[in-house]
Amino acid sequence: MATSPHWRDHLLGSLTGQLQLATYLAVFLGFSGASIGGLWLTQRNQAISRDTELRANARSLETHLLADRLLEKPATESATARQRRKQAIREELRWHSTMRHTLWIEEPDGELLLPADARLPGKKAVAEAVNGSLNKPGITQSLSVNGLDYIAVLNRVYPSGQRVWSSAEVTNINRAQSAFLNWMIVIWGSCLLLSLWIVNGLVRRIIRPLRQLTNASAQLTADTLNTSALTIEGAPLEVTQLANTYNDLRARLAKSWADQRRFVSAVSHELRTPLTIVQGYLHRTIKRGDNLSEGQRKGLRTAEEESVRMRHLLDDLLDLSRSDSGQLRVNSEPVAMGIALHEAVDLARSSLERDVLLELPQPSHDQQAVVAMADPDRLRQVLLDLIENAHKYSPSATPVTVRLRQEDAMAVVEVEDQGIGIPADDLAKVFDRFHRAANARVSSGSGLGLSIVQLLVEAMGGAVSVRSQLDQGSTFTVRLPLSNDGAAVTARNVTE
């Protein structure tokens, strides 16, 4: 399925985008509606004003023409009388017409009686343009003559057949309306952009406390529970309440986590002594129990192995608890890595039924030249845990290889097996607490060994990594910083 564009995810997939989109639409529709409504009302009022003025002039003209009986055409009328009547009508039209407004009479025979004023140019062209185009009074018509804009209206049709027309030039008015429309568009666009800018700032200000809450939650760890109180100033009431709820939850988590660490530390510490005693009694019983049957010996050995495993698990839990509380102590000192690896491999060979190969730099005396800063006891614990982990997930016929080399300013130790390997999806989580790979379910284990390894290596200033392929094995690599006192340590170890 195709992914959505980034802008769509921003607008529809986040609270910021949704608020911005909603306010943008509201502002746009509000400004557009107000502008269009105002423009429509302005144009409507101007049209009504023009029509009212035209009709008012026409009514005034009709009043005077009717008073002088100029709109009553006699049954019989001489040519001279007709000319006098038409001249009187033209004079009356002149008095009621202006440079912008013009009135005229259309005779039944189609003759146009225009104002008797030479200062009213172009009016005949307008009258001729609308002559005969309208038959229903009261309808306003727009037209353009000689590059000028006009409106014309047929005011009334008398029984005598005479028609009273009026017109007005609206060129300047139309131009003013166009200019007004252009300015309206400019003002509308400017106000819209300004409003959107203000809205965008307000939305960001509203969302800022939520972003602070999100960042604080993302950075929250067990070590920062006591120091990650969130303070928000100037936020809306709902966001302030949410921040207070977050702080209350953080305080409860901090208390619960502290209680848990104290409990684990106390239980681990208290159980180590009785387990050590039980292990000692079991070991002595096996050594001195000459009258024990083979089945009884096997049962006692199993109990001893489980007590040892339980004591190791308690040691791991105690180390984790000390690390979480900041009480884990690692005493780094120069350590000859070749000798340390020899000791760890010898211990592993004595406790594991497997070949453990050791590869050191050649010639042999160079092994003592690789001197790293480490805690000897913690380093031995790391090496034994890695060898035991390799032993646990490897076929019995394959060896575990431990090799040492120097790389730049680091001492590099690799523990390689030919076991089941680690799935690619689990590689990033292999050092997480209590995590076990999907293909490791058949083996026993707590899921703490590798997390303890990482904890101790990093406490000694080093780093641990892994590379692996399914069904081909895994290689764990430990890097520790070299010591500047390597020569002195080498001489001392050789003397010993």
C-alpha positions as CSV (number, residue, x, y, z in Angstrom):
1,M,0.0,0.0,0.0
2,A,1.4,3.4,-1.0
3,T,2.4,5.7,1.9
4,S,0.6,9.0,2.4
5,P,2.6,12.2,1.4
6,H,4.4,13.9,4.2
7,W,2.2,17.0,4.1
8,R,-0.9,14.9,4.4
9,D,0.5,13.0,7.4
10,H,1.4,16.4,9.0
11,L,-2.1,17.9,8.5
12,L,-4.2,14.8,9.3
13,G,-1.9,12.7,11.4
14,S,-1.0,15.2,14.1
15,L,-2.9,17.4,16.6
16,T,-0.9,20.4,15.3
17,G,-1.9,19.8,11.7
18,Q,-5.5,19.2,12.5
19,L,-5.7,22.4,14.6
20,Q,-4.0,24.4,11.9
21,L,-6.2,22.9,9.2
22,A,-9.4,23.6,11.1
23,T,-8.4,27.2,11.9
24,Y,-7.1,27.8,8.4
25,L,-10.4,26.7,6.9
26,A,-12.4,28.7,9.5
27,V,-10.4,31.9,8.8
28,F,-10.5,31.4,5.0
29,L,-14.2,30.7,5.0
30,G,-14.9,33.6,7.4
31,F,-12.8,36.1,5.4
32,S,-14.2,34.9,2.1
33,G,-17.8,35.0,3.2
34,A,-17.4,38.5,4.8
35,S,-15.6,39.9,1.7
36,I,-18.0,38.4,-0.8
37,G,-21.0,39.4,1.2
38,G,-19.7,43.0,1.6
39,L,-18.9,43.3,-2.1
40,W,-22.3,41.9,-3.1
41,L,-24.1,44.3,-0.7
42,T,-22.1,47.3,-2.0
43,Q,-22.8,46.5,-5.6
44,R,-26.5,45.9,-4.8
45,N,-26.8,49.1,-2.9
46,Q,-25.1,51.0,-5.8
47,A,-27.4,49.4,-8.3
48,I,-30.5,50.2,-6.2
49,S,-29.3,53.8,-5.8
50,R,-28.7,54.2,-9.5
51,D,-32.1,52.7,-10.4
52,T,-33.8,54.8,-7.8
53,E,-32.2,58.0,-9.1
54,L,-33.1,57.1,-12.7
55,R,-36.7,56.5,-11.8
56,A,-37.0,59.6,-9.6
57,N,-35.8,61.8,-12.5
58,A,-38.2,60.0,-14.8
59,R,-41.2,60.6,-12.4
60,S,-40.3,64.2,-12.0
61,L,-40.2,64.6,-15.8
62,E,-43.5,62.8,-16.2
63,T,-45.1,65.0,-13.6
64,H,-44.1,68.2,-15.5
65,L,-45.0,66.7,-18.9
66,L,-48.4,65.6,-17.6
67,A,-49.0,69.0,-16.0
68,D,-48.3,70.7,-19.3
69,R,-50.4,68.0,-21.2
70,L,-47.4,67.2,-23.4
71,L,-47.9,63.5,-23.1
72,E,-51.5,63.7,-24.4
73,K,-51.4,63.4,-28.1
74,P,-54.5,65.1,-29.7
75,A,-56.6,63.2,-32.2
76,T,-55.9,65.9,-34.8
77,E,-52.7,68.0,-34.6
78,S,-51.2,70.3,-37.1
79,A,-47.6,70.1,-38.1
80,T,-46.8,73.4,-36.4
81,A,-48.5,72.3,-33.1
82,R,-46.7,69.0,-33.2
83,Q,-43.4,70.8,-33.6
84,R,-44.1,73.1,-30.7
85,R,-45.1,70.2,-28.5
86,K,-42.0,68.3,-29.4
87,Q,-39.9,71.4,-28.8
88,A,-41.5,71.8,-25.4
89,I,-40.8,68.2,-24.6
90,R,-37.1,68.6,-25.5
91,E,-36.9,71.7,-23.3
92,E,-38.4,69.8,-20.4
93,L,-36.0,67.0,-21.1
94,R,-33.1,69.4,-21.0
95,W,-34.1,70.7,-17.6
96,H,-34.3,67.2,-16.2
97,S,-31.1,65.8,-17.8
98,T,-27.5,66.2,-16.7
99,M,-24.1,65.3,-18.1
100,R,-24.5,61.9,-16.5
101,H,-28.3,61.3,-16.6
102,T,-30.3,61.6,-19.8
103,L,-34.1,61.3,-20.4
104,W,-35.8,61.0,-23.7
105,I,-39.2,60.2,-25.2
106,E,-39.8,57.6,-27.8
107,E,-42.8,58.5,-30.0
108,P,-45.2,55.8,-31.3
109,D,-43.6,56.1,-34.8
110,G,-40.2,55.4,-33.3
111,E,-38.9,59.0,-33.3
112,L,-36.7,59.9,-30.4
113,L,-37.2,63.2,-28.6
114,L,-33.8,64.0,-27.0
115,P,-32.9,66.9,-24.7
116,A,-32.5,70.2,-26.5
117,D,-28.9,70.7,-25.3
118,A,-25.8,70.4,-27.4
119,R,-23.7,69.9,-24.2
120,L,-25.1,66.4,-23.8
121,P,-23.0,64.6,-26.5
122,G,-23.5,60.9,-27.3
123,K,-27.0,60.7,-25.8
124,K,-28.6,60.0,-29.2
125,A,-26.3,57.0,-29.7
126,V,-27.4,55.5,-26.4
127,A,-31.1,56.1,-27.2
128,E,-30.7,54.5,-30.6
129,A,-28.8,51.5,-29.0
130,V,-31.7,50.7,-26.6
131,N,-34.6,51.8,-28.9
132,G,-37.0,48.9,-29.3
133,S,-34.9,46.5,-27.2
134,L,-37.2,46.5,-24.2
135,N,-41.0,46.3,-24.1
136,K,-41.5,45.8,-20.4
137,P,-41.1,48.8,-18.1
138,G,-39.0,48.8,-15.0
139,I,-36.2,46.5,-16.3
140,T,-32.7,47.9,-16.2
141,Q,-30.4,47.2,-19.1
142,S,-26.6,47.5,-19.2
143,L,-24.8,48.5,-22.5
144,S,-21.6,49.9,-23.8
145,V,-21.5,52.7,-26.4
146,N,-18.4,54.3,-27.8
147,G,-16.3,52.7,-25.1
148,L,-18.5,54.1,-22.3
149,D,-20.7,52.1,-20.0
150,Y,-24.4,52.9,-19.5
151,I,-27.5,51.7,-17.9
152,A,-31.0,52.4,-19.3
153,V,-34.5,51.7,-18.2
154,L,-37.9,52.0,-19.8
155,N,-39.9,53.8,-17.1
156,R,-43.4,53.9,-18.5
157,V,-45.4,53.3,-21.7
158,Y,-48.4,55.7,-22.0
159,P,-51.7,54.9,-23.8
160,S,-50.7,57.3,-26.5
161,G,-47.8,54.9,-27.3
162,Q,-45.2,57.3,-26.0
163,R,-42.3,55.7,-24.0
164,V,-40.3,57.5,-21.3
165,W,-36.7,56.4,-21.1
166,S,-33.9,57.3,-18.8
167,S,-30.2,56.4,-18.9
168,A,-27.0,57.1,-16.9
169,E,-23.3,56.8,-17.6
170,V,-21.7,54.4,-15.2
171,T,-18.2,54.2,-16.6
172,N,-16.5,55.8,-13.7
173,I,-18.7,53.9,-11.3
174,N,-17.7,50.6,-12.9
175,R,-14.1,51.6,-12.8
176,A,-14.4,52.5,-9.2
177,Q,-16.1,49.2,-8.5
178,S,-13.2,47.3,-10.3
179,A,-10.6,49.3,-8.3
180,F,-12.6,48.6,-5.1
181,L,-12.7,44.9,-6.0
182,N,-8.9,44.8,-6.6
183,W,-8.3,46.5,-3.3
184,M,-10.7,44.1,-1.6
185,I,-8.7,41.2,-3.0
186,V,-5.4,42.7,-1.8
187,I,-6.8,43.6,1.6
188,W,-8.5,40.2,1.8
189,G,-5.3,38.3,0.9
190,S,-3.2,40.4,3.3
191,C,-5.6,40.0,6.2
192,L,-5.9,36.3,5.5
193,L,-2.1,35.8,5.5
194,L,-1.8,37.8,8.6
195,S,-4.6,35.9,10.3
196,L,-3.0,32.6,9.3
197,W,0.3,33.7,10.6
198,I,-1.2,34.7,13.9
199,V,-3.2,31.4,14.0
200,N,-0.1,29.4,13.3
201,G,1.7,31.1,16.2
202,L,-1.2,30.5,18.5
203,V,-1.5,26.8,17.6
204,R,2.2,26.3,18.1
205,R,1.9,28.0,21.5
206,I,-1.0,25.8,22.4
207,I,0.9,22.6,21.3
208,R,4.2,23.6,22.8
209,P,3.3,22.2,26.3
210,L,2.2,18.9,24.7
211,R,5.5,18.7,22.9
212,Q,7.3,19.3,26.2
213,L,5.3,16.6,27.7
214,T,6.1,14.2,24.8
215,N,9.8,15.0,25.0
216,A,9.9,14.6,28.8
217,S,8.1,11.2,28.4
218,A,10.5,10.1,25.7
219,Q,13.5,10.9,27.8
220,L,12.1,9.3,31.0
221,T,14.2,6.4,32.3
222,A,14.5,4.7,35.6
223,D,17.5,6.9,36.4
224,T,15.7,10.1,35.7
225,L,12.4,9.4,37.5
226,N,13.3,11.5,40.5
227,T,14.7,14.5,38.5
228,S,12.3,14.7,35.5
229,A,9.5,16.8,36.9
230,L,7.8,18.8,34.2
231,T,7.1,22.5,34.7
232,I,4.8,24.3,32.2
233,E,4.1,28.0,32.4
234,G,1.4,29.8,30.5
235,A,-0.3,26.7,29.3
236,P,-4.1,26.2,29.0
237,L,-5.8,24.8,32.0
238,E,-6.3,21.3,30.4
239,V,-2.7,21.0,29.5
240,T,-1.6,22.2,33.0
241,Q,-3.8,19.5,34.5
242,L,-2.3,16.9,32.2
243,A,1.2,18.0,33.2
244,N,0.2,17.7,36.9
245,T,-1.1,14.2,36.2
246,Y,2.1,13.3,34.5
247,N,4.2,14.6,37.5
248,D,2.0,12.6,39.9
249,L,2.4,9.5,37.8
250,R,6.2,10.0,37.5
251,A,6.4,10.4,41.3
252,R,4.4,7.1,41.8
253,L,6.6,5.3,39.3
254,A,9.8,6.6,41.1
255,K,8.6,5.4,44.4
256,S,7.5,2.0,43.0
257,W,10.9,1.6,41.2
258,A,12.8,2.5,44.3
259,D,10.8,0.0,46.3
260,Q,11.4,-2.6,43.7
261,R,15.1,-2.0,43.6
262,R,15.4,-2.1,47.4
263,F,13.3,-5.4,47.4
264,V,15.5,-7.0,44.8
265,S,18.7,-5.9,46.5
266,A,17.5,-7.1,49.9
267,V,16.2,-10.5,48.6
268,S,19.3,-11.1,46.5
269,H,21.7,-10.2,49.4
270,E,19.7,-12.2,52.0
271,L,19.5,-15.3,49.9
272,R,23.1,-15.5,48.9
273,T,24.3,-16.7,52.3
274,P,21.9,-19.6,52.8
275,L,22.4,-20.7,49.2
276,T,26.2,-20.7,49.7
277,I,25.7,-22.8,52.8
278,V,23.4,-25.2,51.0
279,Q,25.9,-25.5,48.2
280,G,28.7,-26.2,50.6
281,Y,26.8,-28.9,52.5
282,L,25.8,-30.5,49.2
283,H,29.4,-30.5,48.0
284,R,30.7,-32.0,51.2
285,T,28.0,-34.6,51.3
286,I,28.9,-35.7,47.7
287,K,32.6,-35.9,48.5
288,R,32.2,-37.8,51.8
289,G,29.2,-39.8,51.1
290,D,30.8,-43.2,50.4
291,N,27.6,-45.1,51.2
292,L,25.5,-43.1,48.7
293,S,24.0,-44.8,45.7
294,E,24.6,-43.6,42.2
295,G,21.0,-42.2,42.0
296,Q,21.5,-40.3,45.2
297,R,24.8,-38.8,44.0
298,K,23.1,-37.8,40.8
299,G,20.3,-36.1,42.7
300,L,22.7,-34.3,45.0
301,R,24.8,-33.1,42.0
302,T,21.7,-31.8,40.3
303,A,20.8,-29.9,43.5
304,E,24.3,-28.5,43.8
305,E,24.2,-27.3,40.1
306,E,20.9,-25.6,40.6
307,S,22.1,-23.9,43.8
308,V,25.1,-22.6,41.9
309,R,22.9,-21.4,39.1
310,M,20.6,-19.8,41.6
311,R,23.5,-18.0,43.3
312,H,24.7,-16.7,39.9
313,L,21.2,-15.4,39.2
314,L,21.1,-13.7,42.6
315,D,24.6,-12.1,41.8
316,D,23.3,-10.8,38.5
317,L,20.2,-9.4,40.1
318,L,22.3,-7.8,42.8
319,D,24.6,-6.2,40.2
320,L,21.6,-4.9,38.3
321,S,20.1,-3.4,41.5
322,R,23.4,-1.8,42.4
323,S,23.7,-0.4,38.9
324,D,20.2,1.1,38.9
325,S,20.9,2.7,42.3
326,G,24.3,4.0,41.3
327,Q,26.1,1.8,43.8
328,L,27.9,-0.5,41.4
329,R,31.6,-0.3,42.0
330,V,34.2,-1.2,39.3
331,N,37.9,-0.8,40.2
332,S,39.7,-0.3,36.9
333,E,43.4,-1.1,36.9
334,P,46.0,-2.2,34.3
335,V,45.3,-5.9,33.4
336,A,47.5,-8.2,31.2
337,M,44.8,-9.5,28.9
338,G,46.7,-12.6,27.9
339,I,47.0,-13.9,31.4
340,A,43.4,-12.9,32.3
341,L,42.2,-14.8,29.2
342,H,44.3,-17.9,30.2
343,E,42.7,-17.9,33.7
344,A,39.2,-17.5,32.4
345,V,39.6,-20.2,29.8
346,D,41.1,-22.7,32.3
347,L,38.1,-22.1,34.6
348,A,35.7,-22.6,31.7
349,R,37.4,-25.9,30.7
350,S,37.2,-27.2,34.2
351,S,33.5,-26.6,34.5
352,L,32.3,-27.2,30.9
353,E,32.4,-30.4,28.9
354,R,33.5,-28.6,25.7
355,D,36.7,-27.6,23.9
356,V,37.5,-24.0,24.6
357,L,40.3,-22.7,22.3
358,L,42.4,-19.7,23.1
359,E,44.1,-17.7,20.3
360,L,46.6,-15.1,21.4
361,P,48.9,-12.7,19.4
362,Q,52.2,-14.2,18.2
363,P,54.9,-14.5,19.3
364,S,53.9,-15.6,22.7
365,H,55.5,-12.8,24.7
366,D,53.3,-10.3,22.9
367,Q,50.3,-11.6,24.8
368,Q,51.6,-9.9,27.9
369,A,52.0,-6.6,26.0
370,V,48.3,-6.2,25.5
371,V,47.4,-4.4,28.8
372,A,43.9,-3.0,29.2
373,M,42.2,-0.9,31.9
374,A,39.7,-3.3,33.6
375,D,38.5,-4.8,36.9
376,P,40.1,-8.3,37.0
377,D,37.2,-9.9,38.8
378,R,34.6,-8.3,36.6
379,L,36.6,-9.1,33.5
380,R,36.7,-12.7,34.5
381,Q,33.0,-12.7,35.1
382,V,32.4,-11.2,31.7
383,L,34.5,-13.8,29.9
384,L,33.0,-16.7,31.8
385,D,29.5,-15.4,31.0
386,L,30.3,-15.1,27.3
387,I,31.9,-18.6,27.2
388,E,29.0,-20.1,29.1
389,N,26.5,-18.4,26.7
390,A,28.4,-19.8,23.7
391,H,28.4,-23.2,25.3
392,K,24.7,-23.1,26.0
393,Y,23.6,-22.5,22.4
394,S,26.3,-24.6,20.5
395,P,26.3,-28.3,19.5
396,S,28.4,-30.4,21.8
397,A,30.9,-31.3,19.1
398,T,31.9,-27.8,18.2
399,P,34.5,-25.7,20.1
400,V,34.2,-22.2,21.5
401,T,37.1,-19.9,20.4
402,V,38.4,-17.0,22.5
403,R,40.9,-14.8,20.7
404,L,42.7,-11.6,21.6
405,R,44.1,-8.8,19.5
406,Q,45.0,-5.2,19.7
407,E,43.2,-2.7,17.5
408,D,44.2,1.0,17.6
409,A,44.0,2.0,21.3
410,M,41.7,-0.9,22.3
411,A,42.2,-4.4,23.5
412,V,39.7,-6.6,21.6
413,V,38.5,-9.9,22.9
414,E,36.3,-12.1,20.7
415,V,34.2,-15.1,21.9
416,E,33.1,-17.1,18.9
417,D,30.8,-20.2,18.7
418,Q,29.4,-22.3,15.9
419,G,25.9,-22.5,17.4
420,I,22.3,-21.7,16.4
421,G,23.0,-18.0,15.8
422,I,20.7,-15.1,16.5
423,P,17.8,-13.9,14.3
424,A,18.4,-10.5,12.7
425,D,15.3,-9.1,14.4
426,D,16.7,-10.0,17.8
427,L,20.2,-8.6,17.3
428,A,19.3,-5.1,18.5
429,K,17.7,-6.5,21.6
430,V,20.2,-9.2,22.6
431,F,21.6,-7.1,25.4
432,D,18.2,-6.1,26.8
433,R,17.2,-7.4,30.2
434,F,15.2,-10.6,30.2
435,H,15.2,-10.8,26.4
436,R,15.8,-14.1,24.8
437,A,16.0,-14.8,21.1
438,A,13.0,-16.5,19.5
439,N,15.1,-19.6,18.6
440,A,16.5,-20.0,22.1
441,R,13.3,-21.1,23.9
442,V,14.5,-24.7,24.2
443,S,17.4,-23.7,26.5
444,S,17.2,-22.6,30.1
445,G,18.2,-19.2,31.1
446,S,17.0,-16.0,32.8
447,G,17.9,-13.5,30.0
448,L,20.2,-11.5,32.3
449,G,23.6,-12.8,31.4
450,L,24.3,-10.6,28.3
451,S,22.7,-7.5,30.0
452,I,25.1,-8.0,32.9
453,V,28.0,-8.4,30.4
454,Q,27.1,-5.1,28.7
455,L,26.7,-3.4,32.1
456,L,30.1,-4.5,33.4
457,V,32.0,-3.8,30.1
458,E,30.6,-0.3,29.9
459,A,31.3,0.3,33.6
460,M,35.0,-0.5,32.8
461,G,34.9,2.1,30.0
462,G,34.6,-0.4,27.1
463,A,31.9,-1.6,24.7
464,V,30.4,-5.0,23.6
465,S,28.9,-5.9,20.3
466,V,27.7,-9.0,18.5
467,R,27.5,-10.3,14.9
468,S,25.7,-13.4,14.1
469,Q,24.1,-15.5,11.3
470,L,21.5,-18.2,11.8
471,D,22.8,-21.7,12.0
472,Q,26.4,-20.5,11.6
473,G,27.2,-19.1,15.0
474,S,27.7,-15.8,16.8
475,T,30.7,-13.7,17.8
476,F,30.7,-11.4,20.8
477,T,33.3,-8.7,20.8
478,V,34.5,-6.9,23.9
479,R,36.6,-3.7,23.5
480,L,38.5,-2.3,26.4
481,P,40.8,0.8,26.5
482,L,44.5,0.1,26.6
483,S,46.6,1.1,29.6
484,N,49.4,3.5,29.5
485,D,51.3,1.5,32.1
486,G,51.5,-1.7,30.0
487,A,55.2,-2.1,30.3
488,A,55.2,-2.0,34.0
489,V,52.4,-4.5,34.3
490,T,54.1,-6.8,31.8
491,A,57.3,-6.8,33.7
492,R,55.6,-7.5,37.0
493,N,53.6,-10.4,35.5
494,V,56.6,-12.0,33.9
495,T,58.5,-11.8,37.3
496,E,55.6,-13.5,39.0
